[in-house]
Amino acid sequence: MTKDRKHLYADLLFVRRVYDAVMKPIGHLRLLSFLVLALLVFQGCNSLNPLCGSARPSPTIASLSPGTVTFTEVQQGFLLTVNGSHFVSSSVVVVNGTTLSTLATSSQQLQATITTAVISAPGTASVKVNTPSGNSGDLGCTSGGTSQALVLTIT
């Protein structure tokens, strides 16, 4: 080896020894510090918080079935099916701000009966799905929420 290479090699060995002596013992502490910082900075991002595994997802509505009904059907009481995703057993259908008794048939479908107690005349009705937050909200996790509204038309 040339003299310059020997010095470079010696310098690299020195850096490696310093790293081994100083950084390795605190490596786990640095990792823990990074994870704590990540949890604080990204507290709403459930994928980074390992304590959010049981957080409830925010529901999404894709369609209503039927999308249009007659007022006579409303007077008789009709079954509204809400199709979408991220529904859980505690998800509820909300029509014009009124929470309805809801059956979750799957994670993609909810059913609720619509009557004149909710819709009193022909026109349109706003339909949303609400999933209440679970206890994981205390851990910095986003949980539950309300979907966007779809319009039910009553003729």
C-alpha positions in Angstrom: 0.0 0.0 0.0 1.1 3.5 -0.6 1.5 6.0 2.2 -1.7 7.9 1.3 -3.7 4.7 1.2 -2.3 3.6 4.6 -3.4 6.9 6.1 -6.8 6.6 4.6 -7.1 3.1 5.9 -6.0 4.2 9.3 -8.5 7.1 9.3 -11.3 4.7 8.3 -10.4 2.3 11.1 -10.4 5.2 13.5 -13.9 6.3 12.4 -15.1 2.7 12.7 -13.7 2.3 16.2 -15.3 5.6 17.3 -18.6 4.5 15.8 -18.4 1.1 17.5 -17.5 2.7 20.9 -20.0 5.6 20.8 -22.9 4.8 18.5 -23.5 1.1 18.9 -24.4 1.3 22.6 -26.9 4.1 22.0 -28.2 2.7 18.8 -31.3 1.2 20.4 -31.9 4.4 22.3 -31.7 6.3 19.0 -34.2 3.9 17.3 -36.6 4.2 20.3 -36.3 8.0 20.1 -37.0 8.0 16.4 -40.1 5.8 16.9 -41.4 8.0 19.7 -40.9 11.1 17.5 -42.6 9.4 14.6 -45.6 8.5 16.8 -45.8 12.1 17.9 -45.4 13.7 14.5 -47.6 11.2 12.6 -50.1 10.5 15.4 -53.1 10.6 13.0 -51.5 8.1 10.6 -52.7 4.8 11.9 -50.2 2.8 9.8 -47.3 4.3 11.8 -48.8 3.8 15.2 -48.7 0.2 16.3 -51.3 0.9 18.9 -53.9 1.7 16.2 -54.4 -1.8 15.0 -58.1 -1.8 16.3 -59.0 1.6 15.0 -62.2 1.8 13.1 -61.9 3.0 9.5 -63.9 6.0 8.1 -66.9 4.7 6.1 -67.3 5.4 2.3 -70.6 5.3 0.4 -70.6 4.1 -3.2 -74.3 3.9 -3.9 -77.9 3.7 -2.6 -80.4 1.1 -3.5 -82.9 2.2 -4.5 -81.7 5.6 -5.5 -85.1 7.0 -6.2 -88.4 6.1 -4.4 -92.0 7.3 -4.4 -93.4 9.1 -1.4 -96.0 6.2 -1.2 -93.1 3.8 -0.6 -91.8 6.1 2.2 -95.3 6.1 3.8 -95.3 2.3 3.7 -91.7 2.1 5.0 -89.1 0.9 2.6 -85.7 -0.8 3.1 -82.8 1.4 2.0 -79.6 -0.5 1.2 -76.3 1.5 1.4 -73.4 0.1 -0.5 -69.8 1.1 0.2 -66.8 0.1 2.2 -65.3 0.1 5.7 -68.7 -0.5 7.4 -68.6 -2.1 10.9 -71.3 -3.4 13.1 -71.6 0.0 14.9 -72.0 1.9 11.6 -75.3 3.7 11.3 -77.2 5.2 8.4 -78.0 8.9 8.9 -80.8 10.5 6.8 -81.3 14.3 6.9 -79.4 14.3 10.2 -81.5 11.5 11.8 -79.7 8.4 12.9 -81.6 5.3 11.9 -81.6 1.8 13.4 -79.2 0.0 11.0 -78.3 -3.5 10.1 -74.7 -4.1 8.9 -75.1 -7.1 6.6 -71.4 -6.9 5.7 -68.4 -4.6 5.7 -69.8 -3.3 2.3 -73.5 -3.1 2.9 -75.9 -1.5 5.5 -79.7 -1.6 5.6 -82.2 0.8 7.3 -85.9 1.3 7.0 -87.0 4.7 5.9 -90.5 6.1 7.0 -92.3 9.4 7.2 -90.7 9.9 10.6 -87.6 10.7 8.7 -88.9 12.0 5.3 -92.1 13.9 5.5 -92.6 15.0 1.8 -91.3 14.4 -1.7 -88.0 16.0 -2.6 -84.4 14.9 -1.7 -82.8 13.4 1.3 -79.2 13.4 2.4 -77.9 10.0 3.3 -74.6 9.5 5.2 -73.0 6.7 7.2 -71.5 7.4 10.5 -69.0 5.1 12.3 -68.4 6.1 15.9 -64.8 6.3 17.1 -63.5 3.5 19.2 -61.4 3.8 22.3 -58.2 4.0 20.1 -58.8 7.7 19.7 -57.2 8.1 23.1 -54.0 6.7 21.6 -53.6 9.3 18.9 -55.3 7.2 16.3 -57.9 8.4 13.8 -61.0 6.2 14.2 -64.5 6.2 12.7 -66.0 9.2 11.0 -68.8 10.2 8.7 -69.0 9.4 5.0 -69.7 11.9 2.2 -73.4 12.3 1.5 -75.4 10.8 -1.3 -78.8 12.0 -2.4 -81.9 9.9 -2.2 -84.7 11.2 -4.5 -88.3 11.0 -3.3 -90.9 11.6 -6.1 
